[in-house]
Amino acid sequence: MDFELTAEQVQLKDSVRRYMTKRVAPIISDYEKREEFAWELIPELKQFGYLGGMLPEEDGGMGLVISTMPC
């Protein structure tokens, strides 16, 4: 079994890391102190495909399926 990331996965990982470092890290502790959620980040996360992962592709999702089999 190959556990190496594909070039596309590496690119996504690097993009997410840059986004989190630049956009999320500077503000998240203030939200946590206030016990609030940073709702303004939700639309921004669309670019990474983190929203609607289990929605069918024809509905704009990624069509991901979560296995119900025990680990």
Rosetta blueprint (number, residue, H / E / L):
1 M L
2 D L
3 F L
4 E L
5 L L
6 T L
7 A H
8 E H
9 Q H
10 V H
11 Q H
12 L H
13 K H
14 D H
15 S H
16 V H
17 R H
18 R H
19 Y H
20 M H
21 T H
22 K H
23 R H
24 V H
25 A H
26 P H
27 I H
28 I H
29 S H
30 D H
31 Y H
32 E H
33 K H
34 R L
35 E L
36 E L
37 F L
38 A L
39 W H
40 E H
41 L H
42 I H
43 P H
44 E H
45 L H
46 K H
47 Q H
48 F H
49 G L
50 Y L
51 L L
52 G L
53 G L
54 M L
55 L L
56 P L
57 E H
58 E H
59 D H
60 G L
61 G L
62 M L
63 G L
64 L L
65 V L
66 I L
67 S L
68 T L
69 M L
70 P L
71 C L
